[in-house]
Amino acid sequence: MKLINKIILLIILVTSSINAQDYISLDLGLTGNYHTYFRSINSYTFATELKLGGGYSDSIFEWNLFISYWDDLIRDDSIVQDGKLYTYSNYTIGYRINLFPKEMLIPSYLGLGISLHHVPMVNLVKRWTLDYDPNDDTSREFFTIDAAIGFYWPLAKSFRIRGEIVANIPFVKIDLIPDNGLNGAIKIGIDYYL
């Protein structure tokens, strides 16, 4: 299925929630970057995320429609003598339902959702060879189920700070993701209520 078809399908799934938009969020954090083979490369990188969210008419459930981006910023292939070294970036669009249980000792929530990841890849070693073609499509697209646990603190009537841990579980085995099949992120964010 082409990437545009996947995006259209995801948008169709979430359009019923858009009319209940309550807040916009900005999240910053660390996420896994698919580098697991070279110990000299950090396996986490800085990530940003923008969310639209809202509640379902006085219920304990909230929805999030989000887009996120990260880049591993690796541009130097000097750490590898031969073989392959890829540099990765990641564009994600997703939808998640969060459960905010009432009367919790610590304000917290659980989330479950789905995300579409588009991962452009560049082989830094091969780009210096004669057979390198910059038009080679080495990108990957895949869906993940996202499970989250988070904590939040209301600051004022219009603001809420959140911290969350998210696990991304692919539908099928992906060669980018470590053998345990998981990737994830640790994020802190701020919600602004409209």
N, C-alpha and C positions, 0 to 999 in steps of 0.2 A: 504494500500500500504506500503510495506516495506521501511525503511529509505533509503536503497541503491537505490531503484527505484526512490524515490523522488529526490535524489541527481543527479542521471543520467539524469532525466528529466530537472532539472534546468541547468545542464551543457550543454545539447543539445540546450537549449534556448539561451545560451549566446555565443556559440562558434563562431558565425559569427562576433562578436565584437573583439575577441582576437587579430586579425591581426592589429587592429588600436590602440594598446596599446601605450599610451603617458606617463603615469606617474604611480608611486607607492606611496601609502599613508600610514601613520600611524596615527590613531585617538585614543585619550584617552578621557574618560568622565565618566559621571554618568548615570546609567540606572535603570529602575524599576526592582526590584528583586522578585516580587510576594509575599512579606510579607506585608499583609494588615490587619491581624487579631490581632497581638500583638503590642501594642503601644511601648513597650520597644525595639523593633527591628527596625532598620533603614530600610525604604522601598526602599532605593536606594543603589547601590553599584558601585564600580569602574569597568570600562569595557575597553577593548582594541579592536581595529579593524584594520585589514590590508586590503587595497584596491588596486586593479588594475583598471586603468581607461584610458579613451581615448576619443577623439572627433570623430564625424562623418563628415569627409571631409568638412571642412570650414563651418560647421553649428553652430547654437547656442546650440546644444545638445551635452552632454557628457554622457558616460556610466560608471558605476562602477560595478565591481564584487568584493564582499567583504566576508570576514570571520571574525567573532568576537567571543569573549569569555568573560564570567564573572563568578565569584563564590561569593556567599554571605558570605563565610568564617565563617558561624555559625557552631560551633562544640560542644557547651555546651547546654544541655537541662535543666539546673537548673532554667530557667525563667518560665518553665511550670510545674505545679503541676500534672496535669493529662491531657489526651487528646493527641493531635498530634502537633508536631513541626517538620516541614520538613526543611532540608537544600537543597538549590537549586544551580545548576550551569546551564549555558546555552551556547550552541554552535550554531552559526547561520551562514548560508551561504545565500547570496542573490544577487540580481541584481537590479540596479536602473538606470533610465534615469533622468538626470538633465537638466533643461532648464536654460541657462544663457542669460537673456534678454540683448540686447545691449543698451548702453547709459543710464544706470541706475545711479541715483545720488549716491547711495551707491552700490558698486559691490555686487550683491546678486544672488541667484539662487533658483529654486524650483525643487523638486525631487519627483518622484513617482516610486515605485518598488515593488518587491515581495521578501519575505524571508522565509526560512525554519528554524525553531527553534527545536533543540533537547535539552530537559530539563531533565537531571538526577535528581532524588529526593531521599533523604534518610530520613526516619522517625526517628528522633533522640530519641524520647521517646520509640518507639517500639523496637529499637535495643537492649535494655537492658532486654527484656522479653524472655521467653522460646520459643515462637513461631516465633521469628525473623529468617528470612532466608535471608542472604546477597545476594542470587541470585534472590530474588523477583525483577521483573522488574517494578519499579514504575516511569519509565521515560515517558515523553510525547513528541510527535512530532506534530507540527502544522505549518500552513502557515499563514503569515500576509501580508497585503498590507502596505507598508511603505510610508508615506508622510513626506517630509522634506522641511524645509526652511533654507537657509544658507547664510552666508556672507563670502567674501574672500578678501585677500589682497596679491597681488603679492609682493614678497620680492626681487627677482632678476630674472634673466632669467630662472633659474632652479628650483625655489622654489615658493610655494604659501601657505599661512596660511589660514585655514578655521575654521569657527565656525558654528555649525548647531544644529537644534532641529529636532528630528525625532519622529513621532508618529507611533506606530505599531498597526494595526487594524486587529484582527484575522478574518479569513473567517467564522468561526463558534464560538459559545460561548465556551470558555475554562475555566475549573474550576480554573486554576491558576491565571487568569487575573481578576482584580477587576470588580465589577458589571457594571461599566461604559464601560467596554469592551476595554479600551485603556491601552497601556503601552508605554513607550517612553524613549528617551535618550537625553542628552545634551552633545555635543562633541566638542572638538577642535582637529584639525589635521594639518598635514603638508604634502604637495604634493611635490614630487621630480620628475621633468620632465626628462625622459630618452633621 
